[in-house]
């Protein structure tokens, strides 16, 4: 499963979008963390982590997101996560990450900082 994992970076103005695909588990989470660290090195105004193509998000992946929140909460970078569906947004809401990480259903909405829609289940 882990061989299906990949991350691509796209610069969008003063924002960086990291599109994540496949399985984020104990094997792939360190790679995701490395990609995030590289993106944060440039101190973008906005970092969007796009999980809309993720098939499975384990507790190791959720831990990476918690750590990124910790790193960015007192920095000039605004962390936003695009997650839609039962594989990503649901587990993030169940563990309460939506209480302190801004979740959006799409990358476009995350980039715009648009008001979040109704809760996804």
ABEGO torsion letter per residue (X at the ends): XAAABBBBBBBBEABBBBBBBEBBBAAAAAAAAAAAAAAAAAGBABBBBBAAABABBBAAAAAAAAAAAAAAAABABBBBBBBBEAAAAAAAAAAGAAAABBBBABAAAAAAGBBBBBBBX
